[in-house]
């Protein structure tokens, strides 16, 4: 009975692995985009993304090991940052940025090239979009930590939730103008994210059309 239940759960996790990653990414984005979230909520949402990532990469042992190592290292840096009062550069800066970039790189090839295109793969594309936004947010925070006047805001000093917001409006090319990139590195990074956002929309449309065509061909 227990073995049958375990097999059913394993099949479910495998079948909906990209949906689970997307849901975990949405939760983490919402948590990091909220001013001063509860510590347990921030760490818990990051842990869920890590577990969902490992579930997604279960057939790629090398990548799964790398992502697991980077994820655990990021969690450890966040704990040490809180306990030892380290500079945010270590925990929410370099560590998190490397973790998100590794996730983006590991998902990109599969989401872009895998055939046939399925609805599950579209969820992977959406998860990739959010993880890319989070990676840029951590990069912005890293630049701001190294150069405090790299950004100007109408709301005062910028925190991680502000950079998540700024990253999302830049990636979607909305650009409300309440946060401005001033330093050359910050401006260059912002421009690269805007370009990536436009390219991502083109890729998403192309993959969605392929999904529609594949369904029409199989009908």
N, C-alpha and C positions, 0 to 999 in steps of 0.2 A: 504493500500500500504506500509506504513512504517512498520507495523507489519509483513507483509510478508517478507520485506527486512531484518528485524531484525532476523526473524526465519531462513532465508537462510544464513545469516552471522553466526549465532550461530551454525548451522549445519556444516558449512564449517570449523569453528574454532575447532569444536569437532572432525570432521573427520580427519583433518590434524594437530592435536595438537602436535604430536611428530615431524613432519617435521618442524613445526614452531619453536619448541624448539631447534631442531638441527640447523636451520638457525640462530637463535639468538645466540646460543653457538658458532657457527663459527665466527659470527661478533664480539662477545666479545673477543674471543681468538685472532683474528686478531688485534683488537684495543689494547688490553693489550700487545700484542707481538710487537707493534710498539713503537719506542722510543718517549717518550713525546707526546702522542696523545692529541688532543684538549680536554679540560675538558668536553665540552658539548657532545663530541662523546663518551668519556669513561662512563660518567653518563648515557647517552642515551642508549648505548648498554647494560649496566647493568640493566636498567629499562626494556628493551625489554626481557631480560632473565627472569626477575622477572614476567612480565606479561605472558610470554609463560609458565612459570612454574605453575602459578596459573591456567592457562587454561588447562594444562595437568592434574592437580590434582583437577579438579572441583567437582568430585564425592567423594572426600575424604576430608571432611570438617576439620578434625583435622589437617591433614598434610598441607592442603592448608592454614589454619590459621597460622600454625607454620612457613611455608615458607614465607608467606606474611610478618609476623612480623620480621623474620630474614632479609629478603630483604630490608624492609624499614629501619631497624636498620643499615644495612650496608651502605645504601645510606646516612643516617643521619650522620654516623661516617665519611664518606668521605667528606661531606659538612663541618662538624666541623673541620676536619683535615685541610682543605684548609683555612677556615675562622680564626680559632684560632691557626693555625700553630702547630697542635699537631704532635706528633711523628707518622710516618707511621705505627708503631706497632698497633695502634688502628683501623685505617680505612682500609688500604690495607693489614693489617696483620691478627689479630684475627677475626675481623668482617667478612671479605670476606671469610676467610678459613672456618668458621663455616657455613656460608650460602651455600658455594659450597658442603661441606660435607653433609649438610642436604638434598640438592638436589640429591646428589649421592645416599644417603640412601633411599630416597623416590622413586627413579626410579629403584633401583636395583631389588627389589623383583618382580616388575611388568615385567620388561624386561627379567629377567631370567626365571620366572616360568609361565608366562601367555601363554595359548594356546587358539585358534590356533596361530601359528606364522604367522604374516603378514608382508608385506613390510613396513607398518607403524611402526611396532615394531622394525624393523632393524634401522630405523631413531632414535628411542629412544635409541638403543644401541650405536649408534654413538654419540649422545648427551651426554650420560653417560660417554663415553670415554673422551670427551673434558672437561667435568665438573670435572672429576677425575684429569686430567692434571692441570686444574686451581687450584684445591684444593691443590695439591702438590706444585704448584708454590707459593701460598700464605704461605704454611708451610715453604718453603725454605726461603722466605723473612722474615718470623717471626724469624727463627733461625738466619739469618744473622743480623737482627736488635738487637737481644740479644747478639750475639757473632760476631762482625764484621770480624773476621778472620776465620769464619767457611767455607768459600769458597775462592778459588783462581781462578782468571780469567786472561786470556791473554789480556783482553780488559780494564782492570782497574776496578774501583768500579762498583758493580753490582746494577742494577735497576730492577723493576718489569718485564720489557720486557725481560731482560736477564734470569730471573727465569722462565718465561713462555717458553722461548726457551729451557732452560736446562731441564725443566719438560717434554716437548714433546720428546726431543731426549732420555731422560731416559726411559720414558714410552714405547717408540717404540724400546728400547734397541739398539739404534744407537751408542750413546756415543762417540761423536766426540773428546772429550778430551780437548777442549778449556776452559772448566770450571771444576774445581775439587772440590769435597767435602772433607774437611779436618777434621772438627770437628766430633767427634763420632756420635753425634745426626744427623748431616747432612749426614754422610756416611750411617748410618742405614736407614734413610728415603729414600735415593737414591736407596739403595738395595731393600727396600720394594716396591718402585715404579716400578723398573725393573721387579720384580717378579709378581706384579699386572698386568703389561703390557703383560707378557707372558700368564698369566692365562686368561686375557681378550681376547686375540687373540683366544685362545682355545674355550672360550665360544662363541665368535662371529662366529667361523666356525661351531660349533655345532648347533647354532640357525639358521644359514643360510641353513645348510643341512636339518634341520627340515622344514624350509619354502619350500625347493625344494620338499621334500617328501610329504608334505601336498598338494602341487599343483599337484603333480603326482597322488595322491590318489583321488583328486577331478576331475581330467580330465576324 
